[in-house]
Amino acid sequence: MSEDSAAGDIRNVGVVGCGQMGAGIAEVCARSGLDVRVAETTGEALELGRTRLTNSLSRAAERGKITAEERDATLARLTFTTDLGEFADRDLVIEAVVENEQVKTEIFQVLDQVLTRQDAILASNTSSIPLVKLAVATSRPDHVLGIHFFNPAPVQKLVELIPALTTGEQTLLRAEKLVTDVLGKHAIRAQDRSGFVVNALLVPYLLAAVRMFECGSATREDIDNGMELGCAHPMGPLKLSDLIGLDTVVAIADSLYSEYKEPLYAAPPLLQRMVAAGRLGRKTGHGFYDYA
């Protein structure tokens, strides 16, 4: 397969998970002209995901980002299922479920058995789990890599591509051309190290802000305003943590600490207690700020 045609054979995409990230990834792929099948574990979760996707596309049309015709065409390219067996014909499947290694591994093992195309790519949207652990759980470790989108996926231009030690060069080229030429994103390559590029830099900064708030050095508003107005950040670190999800921040921090054993990667006690209390940020209506 030539490099020029490397991504031309990826027409049918599967997305496992239709939460905030999964729905965004599915929208990006469908708006780019790909046939997209989305899976969730239950019918209720699937309907919530379908509603999330439909509402996002409707908002884009209302704001003039896409036309009504483009919205309808995008919706027509989306199908929904609770059966991973319906992913058999997919050329690429992107997993975007909870940041839990066991859950992701089990999904990869099922997909490995389901996909009929031998060179079908299995990708994870993980933000911290080592890709090699997912790759070796399959019979096609050379066709596994990380394709890490950022939230909200339809808006954010960056995608991290993370090859495992086992990932074939042709797999990486196919994924890179798809991301850049078809999806219109900017791709950067990262080594298979916890946090990759962005989160390895971002999460210690977020944790430092939590520690500052926790010890009473500054109010949440002053911390966020300081970074927004003093450093021209579009969003302060505590607001950003709420947007990402505090459980996700803790999961990434735990992964970073497990790999590097650096104290700056350890999740502060306040953050751990907030997650234990179910105060996860925007998605639950309460985090460092109240969204109810």
N, C-alpha and C positions, 0 to 999 in steps of 0.2 A: 504494500500500500504506500503510495507516495505521500509526502508531507502535505502537498497541496490538497489532496483528497482525504486527509486523515480524519476529518470530522464529518465529511459529507455523508457517511453511512449512518450517522446518529440522527434518526428521525422520530423514534418512539422512546419516550422517556417515562420512567416511573419515579414517583416521589412517595416515600414511606413516611407518613406523619403529615398531618394537616393543621398543626398548631401555627403559631406566629411565623416561625421560620419555614416550615414545610409549605404553608400556603403561599408565602412570598416567593419561594423557589419555583413552585408550580406555576405561579402567575408569570414570572419572568420567562420560563420556558415556553408556556403557551402563547404569550404575546410575541415571542420570537418565531412563531410558526410551527412549533413542534407539537406532535401528538402526545398528550400528557395524561397519564393515569395516576390517580392519587389513592393511597390506601390509608385507612385508619383501623383501629382495633374493634370499634363498635359502631353501630349505625348512628347512635347519638353523636359520637365524636365526629363521624363523617359528615353529618348534617351541619354541625357547628363549623367544620372546616369549609364546607361548600358555601355556607352563608358568609364566612369571613372572606373568601375569595370573591364572591359575587359583589359584596359591599365594597371591597377594595377597587374592583374594576369600575363599579358605578361611580365611586368618588373620582377616579382618574378621568372618567368621561365628563363628569360635571365640572372638573377643573380645567378641561381642555387639553389634558395630557394625551388622551386618545379620543378618537371619534366614537360615536355610538355604534357605528358599523364595526370598528375594530374591537370594541367591547364584546359585541355579539359573536364575532368570529373567534375571539379568544375563548369565550365560554363554550363554544361548539367544539373546541379542541380538547376540552377537559372531560374526563370520565372519572367515576368514583367507585371504589370497591372496598370491601372488608376482607377480601380473599387475595392473599399474595400469589396464589396460583394463577391469577389473571395477569401476572407480570411476565408470563412465559415469553412473550414476543418482544419484550423491551430490549433496546440496544444499550441503554444506560439506565441504572437505577440509583437514585440519590436518597440515602437514608437520612432523615431529619427528625429523629425521635429524642426522647429524654437522654441527657448526658450520663448514661450508665453503661459501663463496658459490657456487662452480662447481657443486657437487653439488646444492645447493638450486635453483639456476637451472635446471638440466637437468630436475629433477623438476617444477618449475612449468611448464616448456614442454610436457612430456608431458601433465600434467594439463589444461592449457589446451586441448589437442587432444582429450582424452578426454571431458571433461565435456559432457554434452548440454544441460543446463539453462543458459540464457544468463545467468541471474542467480546461478548457483552461486558461492559464495564460496571463494576460495583464501586460506588463512591459513598463516603460518609461526610456529612456536614459537621462532624465533631469539631469542637473548639479546643480540645485538650487530650483526648484519648489517643495513645500511640496507634498509628495506622497499621503497623506491622502485626499487632495483635489481632486485628480484624482480618487482615490479609491471610494469615496462616490458618485461620479457622475455616477457610474455603479451599476448594480444589483448584482455584484459579488465582493464586496470590499475585501473579504478574499483571492481573487485570483489576487490581484494587488500589485505590488511592483516596486521598482526601480532597474534596471540593468544598471549601469553606466560604459560604456567603456571609454577608453582614446585614444586620437588621436596621431598617426594613429592606429586604432584598430587592424589591422593584426600584428603590431609590439609590441605594448605595452602589457605587461603581466598582468597588474592590472585591475580588475573589482570590483567596489563597489556594494554591494548588500544592498538595503535600504528597509526594511519592513516598511509599514505604521502601525499605531496602529491597523488597521483592518486586516492586512495580517495574514493568517493562517500559522502555523508552517510547515505544509506539503508543502505549496506553496514555502516557503523559502528553504526548503530542496531540493525540486525538482529543483529550480533555481540554488542553490549552486552546486548540483551534475552535472548539465548540464554545468555550467561555468567551473568547475574544471576538471571533468572526460571526458567530450565530447569536449569542446572548448580548454582545456589545459591552462586555465588562472589561475592566483592566485586571489582568492576572499577574500575580507575583508568585514566585516559587519559594517554598519554605521547606526546611529539613523537618523530618519526622521527630521533632522534639516537642515536649509538652508546651502548649501555648503558641507554638509556631512563631510567627513574626509579631503580629499585632497584639495578641493577648499576653505574650511574654513581656511586652512593654506596657500595655494598658493596665492589666490587673494589679500589678504592684502599686501603680499610681492610685487606683480605686481603693485598694486596701489602706494606703497611707491616709486617704481622705477619711475613711471610716475610723481609723485610729485617732485622727485629729478631733473628729466629732465625739468619739467615745470618751476621750480624756478631758473634754471640755475646753480645748484650746480655742475653738471657734464654733459659732452656730452653723447649722446646715446651710442657711441662706448665705452667710458670709463666705463659707467654703466654696459654694457653687458660684456666687457672684464674683469671687476673687478670680476664679479660673475663666469664667465667661468674659468678664470685663477687663481683667488684667492680662490674660493670655490669649484672648480672642478664641477661646474654645466655644463651639456652638452650644454646648451643654455642660454644666458642672458635673463633677464626679459622682455626687450622691444621686442627682437626677438620672445620670447615665446608668448607674448601678440599678436603680429602680426600673429603668427601661429594659435593660438586659435581663433582669430577673435575679434576685439575690441568691436564689438557689443555684443558678448557673454560675454566678460569680464565685460562690463557695466551691462548686464542683471544679472549676478551673483552678482556683487557688489550691485546692487539695491535690490536684494532679501535678501542678507546678512544684508544690512542696515535696510530694512523693518522689519526684524525679531529681530535684536539685538540693533538697534539704536546706534551703536558705530561709532564715527567719522572716524576711520581707514577703515571702510567699504564703505565710501562714494566715489563715482567715482569723480576724480578730474575734474575741468572745461575743461582742455585741452582734456582729453579723451572723454568727452561728446561732445565737438565741433568737434572732429575728426569723431565721429560716425555720427553726424548730417551732416557732409560734405561728407559722404559716403566713408571715408578713413578707411576701416575696416581691413586692413592688407593684408596678402598674397592673400586672395580670391578676392580682388578687385584690386590688383596690387600696392597698396600704403597704408602704415600705418606709423609707426615710421621710416620705411625704404621704399625705392622705389624698387618694384619688376617688374616693367614694362619691 
